[in-house]
């Protein structure tokens, strides 16, 4: 049990350390963009990123995501592994070229749908190139992930983030708002170069291409990949539609506030979710036929994720105004309340994600689509119905409501598929974080200053509990001490 917990903790620590670096780089990058261009520039960046995300998801057909699964189950079969690797690369290249062409041909329609005018039509043409680059980069990172090259993947994330941020900031400082499109495209460009370097260091495929086997493997990838693509596409379209609603009902500055809260919410728990997709997903896939072992892995991953993220979640709820001011600028303060609502939703997101991987590992694409449709339908409908009466804060409230339902649906599916039941300890931990975060946010609206006192006390309590529990699960002090001694003697 200790060994398994340590595996989860090790991957989380590596990806967590990576996230600290990439988050720091991201803070600097977005801070500069916010200072140079203001909320409107940040909002425009969010719209461009959403278009690339939607187009890449649609064109990619989920090949990279299903490829990770195929690589994980083929690790010990050399011949099949070679076929999967070739299929992953060829499919992404081919689909990327198609996606780039289609977006270029329909750039006017996309501009009208997103912006309500053709003012940004030329930038959308360049976004087509970004789609191709994104899919090529995805094939390389999927290869590293499927083979569980966690350290290499961490290096890719850090190096590509550093180079991409440097080049992106330079372009925006030279070109102003016209540089935002290049700011967005630089990211997949640098990822290709860095990920390609590490992928090239893997053992080379010595056999000649077997095109019949590649066609067969591509069909297998598409069978799971298309449902994953649909689920991802639904989420990305929802985000694009949300930004479009905000733009039409309020203004571009409001899009910048939303983008700020969304980026922070998605980024600071990335160290936990990144570890799940990098290491936990391949491990779960390899053992999913053994339901007892799979249930054990899900509970272990969920508990470790909550232990690592709990104190951070409470910090974000407590210090949301300071975080917004630090990461963006004082004129982004309207994002504070949105962020707090989203943080509470993130508690349920962290607790539910390990269950979501059960559906993918078992190849239950239809069930996975249903869960994603449920989340997105509730989220988007709540925003559309409430934005006129509640304003921009409805985006945060909708985020929480959607995850409440999403969490409940996943519990039902997980129990039906493998008989999974959440442990009592995880239930109590989740409830504690929800109630405490809600209490802190309530204090923030009623008594200025009291939320900081309550928040600091809650952060200390959560941190002490997390450290003690981690030490109990895997003798954290002894393990770290042993690692330190090994470093000294080496």
C-alpha positions in Angstrom: 0.0 0.0 0.0 2.8 2.4 0.9 4.5 1.7 -2.4 1.4 2.4 -4.4 0.8 5.7 -2.4 4.4 6.7 -3.0 3.9 6.1 -6.8 1.0 8.5 -6.7 2.8 11.0 -4.6 6.0 10.8 -6.7 4.2 11.5 -10.0 2.2 14.3 -8.3 5.4 15.8 -6.8 7.1 15.7 -10.2 4.2 17.2 -12.1 3.5 19.5 -9.1 7.0 20.9 -9.2 6.6 21.3 -12.9 3.4 23.2 -12.4 5.0 25.5 -9.9 7.5 26.5 -12.6 5.0 26.7 -15.4 2.5 28.6 -13.3 5.2 31.1 -12.4 6.1 31.5 -16.1 2.4 31.8 -16.9 1.9 34.5 -14.2 4.7 36.6 -15.7 3.4 36.1 -19.2 -0.3 37.0 -18.5 0.8 39.8 -16.1 2.7 41.4 -18.9 -0.2 40.9 -21.3 -2.6 42.4 -18.8 -0.3 45.5 -18.2 0.4 46.0 -22.0 -3.1 45.4 -23.3 -5.5 45.4 -20.3 -8.6 43.3 -19.9 -9.5 43.5 -23.5 -6.2 42.0 -24.6 -6.6 39.1 -22.1 -10.1 38.6 -23.3 -9.0 38.5 -26.9 -6.3 35.9 -26.0 -9.0 33.8 -24.4 -11.2 33.9 -27.5 -8.3 32.9 -29.7 -7.3 30.0 -27.4 -10.9 28.8 -27.4 -11.0 28.8 -31.2 -7.8 26.8 -31.4 -9.0 24.4 -28.7 -12.3 23.8 -30.4 -10.8 23.3 -33.9 -7.9 21.1 -32.6 -10.3 18.9 -30.7 -12.6 18.5 -33.7 -9.8 17.9 -36.2 -7.9 15.6 -33.8 -10.8 13.1 -33.3 -9.4 12.2 -29.9 -6.5 10.3 -31.4 -3.9 11.7 -28.9 -6.1 10.8 -25.9 -7.0 7.3 -27.1 -3.3 6.9 -28.2 -2.2 7.3 -24.6 -4.5 4.3 -23.7 -3.3 2.2 -26.6 0.4 2.9 -25.7 -0.3 2.0 -22.1 -1.8 -1.4 -22.9 1.0 -2.1 -25.5 4.0 -1.3 -23.4 5.1 -4.9 -23.2 4.4 -5.8 -26.8 7.2 -4.3 -28.9 5.7 -5.0 -32.3 2.3 -3.6 -31.4 3.9 -0.6 -29.7 5.7 0.3 -32.9 2.4 0.2 -34.8 0.7 2.5 -32.2 3.6 5.0 -32.3 3.4 5.2 -36.1 -0.4 5.5 -36.2 -0.3 8.3 -33.6 2.1 10.4 -35.6 0.6 9.8 -39.1 -3.0 10.3 -37.9 -2.3 13.6 -36.1 -0.3 15.0 -39.1 -3.0 14.0 -41.5 -5.9 15.3 -39.4 -4.0 18.5 -38.6 -3.6 19.3 -42.3 -7.4 18.8 -42.8 -8.2 20.9 -39.8 -6.0 23.8 -40.9 -7.5 23.7 -44.4 -11.1 23.7 -43.2 -10.6 26.5 -40.7 -8.9 28.6 -43.4 -11.8 28.0 -45.8 -14.5 28.9 -43.2 -12.6 31.7 -41.4 -15.3 34.3 -42.3 -18.1 32.2 -40.8 -16.0 31.5 -37.6 -15.3 35.3 -37.2 -19.0 36.2 -37.6 -20.0 33.5 -35.0 -17.5 34.4 -32.4 -17.0 38.1 -32.8 -20.2 39.1 -34.6 -18.1 40.8 -37.3 -15.2 40.0 -39.7 -12.7 42.3 -37.9 -10.5 39.4 -36.8 -10.8 37.2 -40.0 -7.1 37.4 -40.9 -6.1 36.2 -37.4 -8.4 33.2 -37.7 -6.6 32.2 -40.8 -3.4 32.0 -38.8 -5.3 30.1 -36.1 -5.5 27.3 -38.7 -1.8 26.9 -38.5 -2.1 26.8 -34.8 -4.4 23.8 -35.1 -1.9 21.9 -37.2 0.9 22.7 -34.7 -1.3 21.7 -31.7 -2.0 18.3 -33.1 1.6 17.6 -34.0 2.7 18.6 -30.6 -0.1 16.4 -29.1 1.2 13.3 -30.8 4.6 13.8 -29.2 3.4 14.6 -25.7 0.9 11.7 -25.9 3.9 9.4 -26.8 5.8 10.5 -23.7 2.7 10.2 -21.5 1.6 6.8 -22.8 5.1 5.4 -22.1 5.0 7.1 -18.6 8.1 9.2 -19.3 7.1 11.5 -16.5 10.4 13.3 -16.1 10.8 14.0 -19.8 7.2 15.3 -20.0 7.9 17.6 -17.0 11.0 18.9 -18.8 8.9 19.5 -22.0 6.4 21.5 -20.0 9.0 23.7 -18.3 11.2 24.3 -21.3 8.4 24.9 -23.8 6.6 27.2 -21.3 9.8 29.3 -20.8 10.6 29.7 -24.5 7.0 30.2 -25.5 6.5 32.9 -22.8 9.7 34.8 -23.8 8.9 34.8 -27.5 5.2 35.6 -26.9 6.0 38.6 -24.6 8.5 39.9 -27.1 6.0 39.8 -29.9 3.2 41.5 -28.0 5.6 44.2 -26.8 6.6 44.9 -30.4 3.3 44.5 -32.1 0.7 45.4 -29.5 -2.7 43.9 -29.8 -1.8 42.5 -33.2 0.8 40.3 -31.5 -1.9 38.5 -29.5 -2.4 35.9 -32.3 1.3 35.1 -32.3 1.3 35.0 -28.5 -1.2 32.1 -28.9 0.5 30.3 -31.8 4.0 30.4 -30.2 2.9 27.9 -27.5 2.3 24.8 -29.7 5.3 25.8 -31.9 7.7 25.6 -29.0 6.1 22.4 -27.7 6.7 20.7 -31.0 10.4 21.5 -30.9 11.0 20.5 -27.2 8.7 17.5 -27.2 10.2 16.4 -30.5 13.7 16.4 -29.0 12.7 14.1 -26.1 10.6 11.9 -28.3 13.5 11.4 -30.6 15.6 10.0 -27.7 13.2 7.1 -27.4 14.2 3.8 -29.0 13.7 4.0 -32.7 11.3 1.9 -34.6 13.3 -0.6 -36.7 10.6 -2.3 -38.6 9.1 -1.1 -41.9 5.6 0.4 -41.8 2.8 -2.1 -41.9 0.0 0.0 -43.5 -2.7 -2.6 -43.0 -1.8 -2.8 -39.3 -1.7 1.0 -39.1 -5.2 1.3 -40.6 -6.5 -1.3 -38.1 -4.9 0.6 -35.2 -6.2 3.9 -36.4 -9.7 2.4 -36.4 -9.2 1.2 -32.8 -8.0 4.7 -31.8 -10.9 6.4 -33.5 -13.4 4.0 -31.8 -12.5 5.5 -28.4 -11.0 8.8 -29.7 -14.2 10.1 -31.4 -16.3 9.8 -28.1 -13.4 11.5 -26.3 -13.2 14.2 -29.0 -17.0 14.8 -28.8 -16.7 15.2 -25.0 -13.8 17.5 -25.3 -15.4 19.4 -28.1 -18.6 19.9 -26.1 -16.5 21.5 -23.3 -14.5 23.7 -25.6 -17.6 24.8 -27.5 -19.3 25.6 -24.2 -16.3 27.8 -23.2 -16.4 29.6 -26.6 -20.1 30.1 -26.3 -19.7 31.4 -22.8 -17.2 34.0 -23.9 -19.4 34.9 -26.8 -22.4 35.4 -24.4 -20.3 37.5 -22.1 -19.1 39.6 -25.1 -22.6 40.2 -26.4 -24.4 40.7 -23.1 -21.7 42.7 -21.3 -18.4 43.7 -23.1 -14.9 42.6 -23.9 -13.6 43.8 -20.6 -16.0 41.3 -18.8 -14.4 38.6 -21.0 -11.1 39.6 -19.6 -12.4 39.2 -16.0 -13.8 35.8 -16.8 -10.6 34.7 -18.5 -8.6 35.8 -15.5 -10.7 33.8 -13.0 -10.9 30.8 -15.4 -7.2 30.7 -16.0 -6.3 30.9 -12.3 -8.9 28.3 -11.4 -7.7 25.9 -14.1 -4.0 26.5 -13.5 -3.4 26.2 -9.7 -4.9 22.7 -9.5 -3.0 21.6 -12.6 -0.3 19.9 -10.5 -3.0 17.4 -9.3 -4.9 16.9 -12.5 -1.7 16.8 -14.5 -0.4 13.9 -12.4 -3.7 12.0 -12.9 -3.5 12.2 -16.7 0.3 11.6 -16.8 0.7 8.6 -14.5 -2.6 7.5 -12.9 -4.5 7.1 -16.2 -1.9 4.6 -17.8 -1.7 2.7 -14.5 -5.5 2.5 -14.2 -5.8 1.4 -17.8 -3.3 -1.4 -17.2 -5.2 -2.7 -14.2 -8.9 -1.9 -15.0 -9.8 -5.6 -15.6 -9.0 -6.2 -11.9 -11.9 -4.3 -10.3 -10.5 -4.7 -6.8 -7.2 -3.2 -7.8 -8.8 -0.5 -9.8 -11.0 0.6 -6.9 -8.0 0.7 -4.7 -6.1 2.9 -7.2 -9.1 5.3 -7.5 -9.4 5.8 -3.8 -5.6 6.2 -3.4 -5.5 8.8 -6.2 -8.5 10.7 -4.9 -7.2 10.9 -1.3 -3.7 12.0 -2.4 -5.2 14.6 -4.8 -7.3 16.1 -2.0 -4.5 16.0 0.5 -2.2 17.9 -1.9 -4.8 20.4 -3.2 -6.8 21.0 -0.1 -4.6 23.7 1.5 -4.1 25.3 -1.9 -7.9 25.5 -2.5 -8.4 27.2 0.9 -5.5 29.7 0.1 -7.3 30.6 -3.1 -10.6 31.2 -1.5 -9.1 33.2 1.3 -6.7 35.3 -0.7 -8.6 35.6 -4.0 -8.4 39.4 -4.1 -4.7 39.4 -3.6 -4.2 36.6 -6.1 -6.1 38.5 -8.8 -4.1 41.7 -8.1 -0.8 39.8 -8.1 -1.4 37.8 -11.2 -3.2 40.4 -13.2 -3.8 44.0 -12.2 -6.0 46.1 -9.9 -8.5 46.7 -12.7 -9.2 42.9 -12.8 -10.7 42.9 -9.3 -14.3 42.1 -10.6 -12.9 38.6 -11.2 -12.6 37.9 -7.4 -16.1 36.7 -6.7 -16.1 34.5 -9.8 -12.8 32.9 -8.7 -14.1 32.1 -5.3 -17.2 30.3 -6.6 -15.0 28.4 -9.1 -12.6 27.3 -6.3 -15.5 25.7 -4.4 -16.4 23.9 -7.6 -12.8 22.8 -8.0 -13.1 20.8 -4.8 -15.6 18.6 -6.4 -13.6 18.6 -9.6 -10.5 17.2 -7.9 -12.7 14.6 -6.0 -14.5 13.5 -9.2 -11.6 13.3 -11.8 -10.2 9.9 -10.7 -13.7 8.4 -11.2 -13.9 10.0 -14.6 -10.8 8.1 -15.8 -12.6 4.8 -15.0 -14.9 5.4 -18.0 -12.0 6.1 -20.4 -9.9 3.2 -19.1 -12.8 0.8 -19.7 -13.4 2.3 -23.2 -16.9 3.5 -22.3 -17.0 6.4 -24.7 -20.8 6.8 -24.6 -20.9 7.0 -20.8 -18.0 9.5 -20.8 -19.8 11.7 -23.4 -22.9 11.6 -21.2 -21.1 12.9 -18.2 -19.4 15.7 -20.1 -22.7 16.7 -21.8 -24.3 16.8 -18.3 -21.7 19.2 -17.0 -21.7 21.5 -20.0 -25.5 21.6 -20.4 -25.9 22.7 -16.8 -23.0 25.2 -16.9 -24.1 26.9 -20.2 -27.8 26.9 -19.5 -27.3 28.5 -16.0 -25.1 31.2 -17.6 -27.6 31.9 -20.4 -30.5 32.1 -18.0 -28.8 34.0 -15.2 -26.3 36.5 -16.8 -28.9 39.3 -17.2 -30.1 39.1 -13.6 -26.9 38.2 -11.8 -24.2 39.5 -14.1 -20.8 38.0 -14.6 -20.8 36.2 -11.2 -23.2 33.6 -12.7 -20.2 32.1 -14.5 -18.7 31.1 -11.1 -22.0 29.9 -9.6 -22.7 27.8 -12.7 -19.3 26.2 -12.4 -20.2 24.9 -8.9 -23.7 23.8 -9.8 -22.4 21.8 -12.8 -19.8 20.0 -10.7 -22.3 19.1 -8.0 -24.3 17.2 -10.6 -21.2 15.9 -12.4 -19.8 14.5 -9.2 -23.1 12.7 -8.4 -23.4 11.2 -11.9 -19.8 9.9 -11.8 -20.5 8.2 -8.4 -23.4 6.3 -10.0 -21.4 5.3 -13.1 -18.3 4.2 -11.1 -20.4 2.1 -8.7 -22.2 0.4 -11.6 -19.0 -0.3 -13.7 -16.5 -1.6 -11.1 -18.5 -1.4 -7.8 -16.5 1.6 -6.6 -17.5 3.4 -3.4 -15.9 6.5 -2.1 -14.2 5.9 1.3 -15.6 7.5 4.4 -12.4 9.4 4.9 -12.6 11.0 1.4 -16.2 11.9 2.0 -15.4 13.7 5.2 -12.4 15.5 3.7 -14.4 16.7 0.8 -17.3 17.9 3.0 -14.8 19.7 5.3 -13.3 21.6 2.3 -16.7 22.5 0.9 -18.2 23.8 4.1 -15.0 25.7 5.1 -14.6 27.4 1.7 -18.3 28.4 1.7 -18.0 29.8 5.2 -14.9 31.9 4.2 -16.7 33.2 1.2 -19.7 34.1 3.2 -17.5 36.1 5.7 -15.9 37.9 2.8 -19.3 39.3 1.7 -20.5 40.2 5.2 -17.5 41.1 7.4 -14.4 42.7 5.8 -11.3 41.2 7.2 -12.8 38.3 9.2 -12.4 36.0 6.2 -8.7 36.3 6.4 -8.6 35.1 10.1 -10.9 32.2 9.4 -9.0 31.4 6.2 -5.6 31.3 7.8 -6.9 29.0 10.6 -8.5 26.7 8.0 -5.3 26.6 5.9 -3.2 25.7 8.9 -5.6 22.9 10.0 -5.8 21.5 6.4 -2.0 21.7 6.0 -1.3 19.9 9.3 -3.8 17.2 8.5 -2.4 16.7 5.0 1.1 16.3 6.2 0.2 13.9 9.0 -2.0 11.8 6.7 0.7 11.6 4.0 3.2 10.6 6.6 0.9 7.9 7.9 0.2 6.6 4.4 3.8 6.2 3.3 6.2 7.2 6.1 6.8 10.5 4.3 9.5 11.7 6.8 11.4 8.4 6.5 11.1 8.3 2.7 12.2 11.9 2.2 15.1 11.4 4.7 16.2 8.3 2.9 16.1 10.2 -0.5 18.1 13.0 1.0 20.8 10.6 2.3 21.0 8.9 -1.0 21.6 12.3 -2.7 24.4 13.1 -0.2 26.2 9.7 -0.6 25.9 9.9 -4.4 
